[in-house]
Amino acid sequence: MRLKKWVKIALFSFSMLAIVALAEKRRSNKVCQRILIDIDNRYENYFVNEKDVQMLVTNAGSDNVIGKRYLELDLKELEHRIEANKYVRSAEVYRDVKGNLLIYAEQNRPLARLIRQDAPDAYISDAGEILPVSDTYTARVMLISGPYTEKLIRDKISEDENNRQIFMLIDFISQDDFWKSQIAGMDIDKEGGITMYPQVGKQRIEFGKAENIPDKFAKLSVFYDQILPRKGWNFYNRVNLEYQDQIVCD
């Protein structure tokens, strides 16, 4: 009785595997009917559009994906083609039962624009990657200037401690709604000293090195919440946050 039971289970498993294999074979023999593209624009970045993705998938039109059997399509290779674009963080390519090729692409999110004197500008993304600027779209992000920008572009964030700290500062600002709207830009000197420029008010904010970030912004909050309401937004020209437990204004 026990042997018969195991034989039945084996026959059932074999039958199910055969059915799955047959279904997969039929799906592989289907041809690609349409390409349907979904681009994640949660941060309202428009570096990549559906036409751009279509051109990446088809190798600028030289590879006619539509009409090909799925047996001839390497979906992972198509994902790699899309992810080769610097503005694309990740891509997923799969098919549905109707024979449509479905593509989901997530874009990189720029946090700041690096301004350069003798070379094209660049963006720094929320993953710490350097992205080229686009001819078709400009992201509304904080501007970073000064001689240190070349080091940010040249040396990887993860491999340089000063770069990593500056990236942490940029990320800190980008995650706070008030500071993201208030800090318009920053200038970084060769040693990594930072001066910030606000959207509202004429004060030059001398931040110093990208150290003790939460503490320095806590002091800057005191300046905005308690000092400026009494003195007026344009009373001071400079506010220095470099000294421990002090705010120097003049």
C-alpha positions as a Markdown table, in Angstrom:
| # | Residue | x | y | z |
|---|---|---|---|---|
| 1 | Met | 0.0 | 0.0 | 0.0 |
| 2 | Arg | 2.8 | 2.4 | 0.9 |
| 3 | Leu | 4.6 | 1.7 | -2.4 |
| 4 | Lys | 1.4 | 2.3 | -4.4 |
| 5 | Lys | 1.0 | 5.6 | -2.6 |
| 6 | Trp | 4.5 | 6.8 | -3.4 |
| 7 | Val | 4.0 | 5.7 | -7.1 |
| 8 | Lys | 0.9 | 7.8 | -7.3 |
| 9 | Ile | 2.7 | 10.8 | -5.8 |
| 10 | Ala | 5.6 | 10.4 | -8.2 |
| 11 | Leu | 3.2 | 10.1 | -11.2 |
| 12 | Phe | 1.3 | 13.1 | -10.1 |
| 13 | Ser | 4.5 | 15.2 | -9.7 |
| 14 | Phe | 5.7 | 14.1 | -13.1 |
| 15 | Ser | 2.4 | 15.0 | -14.6 |
| 16 | Met | 2.5 | 18.5 | -13.0 |
| 17 | Leu | 6.1 | 19.1 | -14.2 |
| 18 | Ala | 5.1 | 18.0 | -17.7 |
| 19 | Ile | 2.2 | 20.4 | -17.7 |
| 20 | Val | 4.3 | 23.3 | -16.5 |
| 21 | Ala | 7.0 | 22.5 | -19.0 |
| 22 | Leu | 4.5 | 22.4 | -21.8 |
| 23 | Ala | 2.9 | 25.7 | -20.7 |
| 24 | Glu | 6.4 | 27.3 | -20.6 |
| 25 | Lys | 7.2 | 26.0 | -24.0 |
| 26 | Arg | 4.0 | 27.5 | -25.4 |
| 27 | Arg | 4.7 | 30.8 | -23.7 |
| 28 | Ser | 8.3 | 30.8 | -25.1 |
| 29 | Asn | 6.9 | 30.2 | -28.6 |
| 30 | Lys | 4.7 | 33.3 | -28.3 |
| 31 | Val | 5.9 | 36.4 | -30.0 |
| 32 | Cys | 6.2 | 39.9 | -28.4 |
| 33 | Gln | 3.0 | 41.7 | -29.3 |
| 34 | Arg | 3.7 | 45.1 | -27.7 |
| 35 | Ile | 6.1 | 46.9 | -25.4 |
| 36 | Leu | 4.4 | 48.5 | -22.4 |
| 37 | Ile | 6.6 | 50.8 | -20.3 |
| 38 | Asp | 6.1 | 52.2 | -16.8 |
| 39 | Ile | 8.5 | 54.8 | -15.5 |
| 40 | Asp | 8.6 | 55.6 | -11.8 |
| 41 | Asn | 8.4 | 59.4 | -11.4 |
| 42 | Arg | 7.7 | 59.6 | -7.7 |
| 43 | Tyr | 10.2 | 62.4 | -7.3 |
| 44 | Glu | 9.0 | 64.2 | -10.4 |
| 45 | Asn | 12.2 | 63.6 | -12.3 |
| 46 | Tyr | 11.8 | 63.4 | -16.1 |
| 47 | Phe | 15.3 | 62.5 | -17.3 |
| 48 | Val | 14.0 | 59.4 | -19.0 |
| 49 | Asn | 10.7 | 59.0 | -21.0 |
| 50 | Glu | 9.0 | 56.0 | -22.7 |
| 51 | Lys | 10.7 | 56.8 | -26.0 |
| 52 | Asp | 14.1 | 56.7 | -24.4 |
| 53 | Val | 13.4 | 53.3 | -22.8 |
| 54 | Gln | 12.1 | 52.0 | -26.1 |
| 55 | Met | 15.3 | 53.1 | -27.9 |
| 56 | Leu | 17.4 | 51.3 | -25.2 |
| 57 | Val | 15.4 | 48.1 | -25.5 |
| 58 | Thr | 15.6 | 48.0 | -29.3 |
| 59 | Asn | 19.2 | 49.3 | -29.5 |
| 60 | Ala | 18.1 | 52.5 | -31.2 |
| 61 | Gly | 15.8 | 50.6 | -33.5 |
| 62 | Ser | 18.4 | 48.1 | -34.8 |
| 63 | Asp | 16.9 | 45.2 | -32.8 |
| 64 | Asn | 13.2 | 44.6 | -33.6 |
| 65 | Val | 11.9 | 43.2 | -30.4 |
| 66 | Ile | 8.2 | 43.3 | -31.4 |
| 67 | Gly | 7.4 | 40.2 | -33.5 |
| 68 | Lys | 10.3 | 38.1 | -32.0 |
| 69 | Arg | 9.6 | 34.9 | -30.2 |
| 70 | Tyr | 10.2 | 35.1 | -26.4 |
| 71 | Leu | 12.4 | 32.1 | -26.9 |
| 72 | Glu | 14.8 | 34.5 | -28.8 |
| 73 | Leu | 14.6 | 37.3 | -26.2 |
| 74 | Asp | 17.0 | 37.5 | -23.2 |
| 75 | Leu | 15.0 | 39.5 | -20.7 |
| 76 | Lys | 18.0 | 40.0 | -18.4 |
| 77 | Glu | 20.0 | 41.4 | -21.3 |
| 78 | Leu | 17.1 | 43.8 | -22.0 |
| 79 | Glu | 17.2 | 44.9 | -18.3 |
| 80 | His | 21.0 | 45.5 | -18.6 |
| 81 | Arg | 20.5 | 47.7 | -21.7 |
| 82 | Ile | 18.1 | 49.9 | -19.8 |
| 83 | Glu | 20.2 | 50.1 | -16.7 |
| 84 | Ala | 23.2 | 51.2 | -18.9 |
| 85 | Asn | 21.5 | 54.6 | -18.9 |
| 86 | Lys | 23.0 | 56.7 | -16.1 |
| 87 | Tyr | 19.6 | 58.1 | -15.2 |
| 88 | Val | 18.1 | 54.6 | -14.6 |
| 89 | Arg | 18.6 | 53.1 | -11.2 |
| 90 | Ser | 17.0 | 49.8 | -11.9 |
| 91 | Ala | 14.8 | 48.0 | -14.5 |
| 92 | Glu | 12.6 | 45.0 | -14.5 |
| 93 | Val | 11.5 | 43.3 | -17.8 |
| 94 | Tyr | 9.0 | 40.5 | -17.9 |
| 95 | Arg | 6.0 | 39.3 | -20.1 |
| 96 | Asp | 2.3 | 38.8 | -19.5 |
| 97 | Val | 0.0 | 36.0 | -20.7 |
| 98 | Lys | -1.1 | 38.1 | -23.7 |
| 99 | Gly | 2.4 | 38.3 | -25.1 |
| 100 | Asn | 3.2 | 41.9 | -24.1 |
| 101 | Leu | 6.7 | 42.9 | -22.9 |
| 102 | Leu | 6.3 | 44.8 | -19.7 |
| 103 | Ile | 9.0 | 47.2 | -18.5 |
| 104 | Tyr | 9.3 | 48.9 | -15.2 |
| 105 | Ala | 12.1 | 51.5 | -14.8 |
| 106 | Glu | 13.1 | 53.4 | -11.7 |
| 107 | Gln | 15.0 | 56.6 | -12.2 |
| 108 | Asn | 17.9 | 57.9 | -10.2 |
| 109 | Arg | 17.1 | 60.8 | -7.9 |
| 110 | Pro | 19.5 | 63.8 | -8.0 |
| 111 | Leu | 20.0 | 65.7 | -4.7 |
| 112 | Ala | 22.3 | 68.5 | -5.9 |
| 113 | Arg | 23.9 | 70.0 | -9.0 |
| 114 | Leu | 27.7 | 70.4 | -9.0 |
| 115 | Ile | 28.7 | 73.6 | -10.8 |
| 116 | Arg | 32.0 | 73.5 | -12.6 |
| 117 | Gln | 34.0 | 76.3 | -14.2 |
| 118 | Asp | 35.8 | 74.5 | -17.0 |
| 119 | Ala | 33.8 | 71.3 | -17.5 |
| 120 | Pro | 30.2 | 70.2 | -17.8 |
| 121 | Asp | 28.1 | 70.3 | -14.6 |
| 122 | Ala | 27.0 | 67.1 | -13.0 |
| 123 | Tyr | 24.4 | 65.8 | -10.5 |
| 124 | Ile | 25.0 | 63.8 | -7.3 |
| 125 | Ser | 22.3 | 61.2 | -6.7 |
| 126 | Asp | 20.7 | 59.9 | -3.5 |
| 127 | Ala | 22.8 | 56.8 | -4.0 |
| 128 | Gly | 26.0 | 58.9 | -4.0 |
| 129 | Glu | 26.5 | 58.4 | -7.7 |
| 130 | Ile | 27.7 | 61.2 | -10.1 |
| 131 | Leu | 25.2 | 61.7 | -13.0 |
| 132 | Pro | 25.6 | 63.8 | -16.2 |
| 133 | Val | 23.4 | 66.7 | -16.8 |
| 134 | Ser | 20.6 | 66.2 | -19.3 |
| 135 | Asp | 19.9 | 68.2 | -22.5 |
| 136 | Thr | 16.1 | 67.7 | -22.0 |
| 137 | Tyr | 15.4 | 68.2 | -18.3 |
| 138 | Thr | 16.8 | 70.2 | -15.4 |
| 139 | Ala | 16.2 | 69.1 | -11.9 |
| 140 | Arg | 15.3 | 71.7 | -9.3 |
| 141 | Val | 18.0 | 70.9 | -6.7 |
| 142 | Met | 20.5 | 72.6 | -4.5 |
| 143 | Leu | 23.6 | 74.1 | -6.3 |
| 144 | Ile | 27.1 | 73.2 | -5.1 |
| 145 | Ser | 30.1 | 75.3 | -6.3 |
| 146 | Gly | 33.7 | 75.8 | -5.3 |
| 147 | Pro | 37.0 | 74.0 | -6.0 |
| 148 | Tyr | 35.9 | 71.0 | -3.9 |
| 149 | Thr | 33.3 | 69.9 | -6.5 |
| 150 | Glu | 36.1 | 68.4 | -8.7 |
| 151 | Lys | 37.0 | 66.1 | -5.8 |
| 152 | Leu | 33.4 | 65.0 | -5.4 |
| 153 | Ile | 33.2 | 64.1 | -9.1 |
| 154 | Arg | 36.7 | 62.5 | -9.3 |
| 155 | Asp | 36.8 | 60.4 | -6.1 |
| 156 | Lys | 34.1 | 57.9 | -5.1 |
| 157 | Ile | 31.9 | 58.9 | -2.2 |
| 158 | Ser | 32.3 | 55.6 | -0.4 |
| 159 | Glu | 36.1 | 55.6 | -0.6 |
| 160 | Asp | 36.8 | 59.1 | 0.7 |
| 161 | Glu | 35.8 | 60.1 | 4.2 |
| 162 | Asn | 35.5 | 63.9 | 3.5 |
| 163 | Asn | 33.3 | 63.1 | 0.4 |
| 164 | Arg | 31.2 | 60.8 | 2.5 |
| 165 | Gln | 30.6 | 63.5 | 5.2 |
| 166 | Ile | 29.7 | 66.1 | 2.5 |
| 167 | Phe | 27.3 | 63.6 | 1.0 |
| 168 | Met | 25.7 | 63.0 | 4.4 |
| 169 | Leu | 25.2 | 66.8 | 4.7 |
| 170 | Ile | 23.6 | 67.0 | 1.3 |
| 171 | Asp | 21.3 | 64.0 | 2.1 |
| 172 | Phe | 20.4 | 65.5 | 5.5 |
| 173 | Ile | 19.2 | 68.7 | 3.8 |
| 174 | Ser | 17.3 | 66.9 | 1.1 |
| 175 | Gln | 15.3 | 64.9 | 3.7 |
| 176 | Asp | 14.1 | 67.9 | 5.6 |
| 177 | Asp | 11.4 | 69.9 | 3.9 |
| 178 | Phe | 12.3 | 73.2 | 5.5 |
| 179 | Trp | 16.1 | 73.0 | 4.9 |
| 180 | Lys | 15.6 | 71.7 | 1.4 |
| 181 | Ser | 13.5 | 74.7 | 0.5 |
| 182 | Gln | 15.6 | 77.2 | 2.4 |
| 183 | Ile | 19.2 | 76.2 | 1.5 |
| 184 | Ala | 19.6 | 77.3 | -2.2 |
| 185 | Gly | 23.3 | 76.4 | -2.5 |
| 186 | Met | 26.6 | 76.0 | -0.9 |
| 187 | Asp | 30.2 | 76.8 | -1.8 |
| 188 | Ile | 32.9 | 74.3 | -0.7 |
| 189 | Asp | 36.6 | 75.4 | -0.6 |
| 190 | Lys | 39.6 | 73.2 | -1.2 |
| 191 | Glu | 39.8 | 72.1 | 2.4 |
| 192 | Gly | 36.1 | 71.2 | 2.6 |
| 193 | Gly | 35.0 | 74.3 | 4.4 |
| 194 | Ile | 31.3 | 75.0 | 3.6 |
| 195 | Thr | 29.4 | 78.3 | 3.2 |
| 196 | Met | 25.7 | 78.1 | 2.6 |
| 197 | Tyr | 23.4 | 80.6 | 0.9 |
| 198 | Pro | 19.7 | 80.7 | 1.8 |
| 199 | Gln | 16.6 | 81.3 | -0.4 |
| 200 | Val | 15.2 | 83.8 | 2.0 |
| 201 | Gly | 17.4 | 86.3 | 3.8 |
| 202 | Lys | 20.8 | 87.7 | 2.9 |
| 203 | Gln | 22.9 | 85.9 | 5.5 |
| 204 | Arg | 26.0 | 83.9 | 4.6 |
| 205 | Ile | 25.9 | 80.8 | 6.7 |
| 206 | Glu | 29.4 | 79.7 | 7.6 |
| 207 | Phe | 28.9 | 76.0 | 8.3 |
| 208 | Gly | 32.6 | 74.9 | 8.4 |
| 209 | Lys | 33.4 | 71.2 | 7.8 |
| 210 | Ala | 30.6 | 68.7 | 7.2 |
| 211 | Glu | 30.8 | 67.6 | 10.9 |
| 212 | Asn | 28.3 | 67.6 | 13.8 |
| 213 | Ile | 25.6 | 68.1 | 11.2 |
| 214 | Pro | 22.5 | 67.7 | 13.5 |
| 215 | Asp | 24.0 | 70.0 | 16.1 |
| 216 | Lys | 24.8 | 72.7 | 13.7 |
| 217 | Phe | 21.4 | 72.7 | 12.2 |
| 218 | Ala | 19.9 | 72.8 | 15.7 |
| 219 | Lys | 21.8 | 76.0 | 16.2 |
| 220 | Leu | 20.7 | 77.3 | 12.8 |
| 221 | Ser | 17.1 | 76.6 | 13.8 |
| 222 | Val | 17.6 | 78.7 | 16.9 |
| 223 | Phe | 18.8 | 81.5 | 14.6 |
| 224 | Tyr | 15.7 | 81.3 | 12.4 |
| 225 | Asp | 13.2 | 80.7 | 15.2 |
| 226 | Gln | 14.5 | 83.1 | 17.9 |
| 227 | Ile | 17.0 | 85.6 | 16.6 |
| 228 | Leu | 15.6 | 86.6 | 13.2 |
| 229 | Pro | 12.1 | 87.3 | 14.4 |
| 230 | Arg | 13.5 | 89.9 | 16.8 |
| 231 | Lys | 16.1 | 91.4 | 14.5 |
| 232 | Gly | 14.6 | 91.0 | 11.0 |
| 233 | Trp | 15.5 | 88.7 | 8.1 |
| 234 | Asn | 18.1 | 91.1 | 6.7 |
| 235 | Phe | 19.6 | 92.4 | 9.8 |
| 236 | Tyr | 22.6 | 90.1 | 9.8 |
| 237 | Asn | 25.1 | 89.5 | 6.9 |
| 238 | Arg | 26.8 | 86.5 | 8.4 |
| 239 | Val | 26.0 | 83.6 | 10.8 |
| 240 | Asn | 28.8 | 81.2 | 11.9 |
| 241 | Leu | 28.0 | 77.7 | 13.2 |
| 242 | Glu | 31.5 | 76.4 | 13.6 |
| 243 | Tyr | 32.0 | 77.0 | 17.3 |
| 244 | Gln | 30.6 | 74.5 | 19.8 |
| 245 | Asp | 27.4 | 75.7 | 21.6 |
| 246 | Gln | 27.7 | 79.1 | 20.0 |
| 247 | Ile | 26.1 | 81.1 | 17.2 |
| 248 | Val | 28.2 | 84.0 | 16.0 |
| 249 | Cys | 26.2 | 86.7 | 14.0 |
| 250 | Asp | 27.2 | 90.0 | 12.6 |
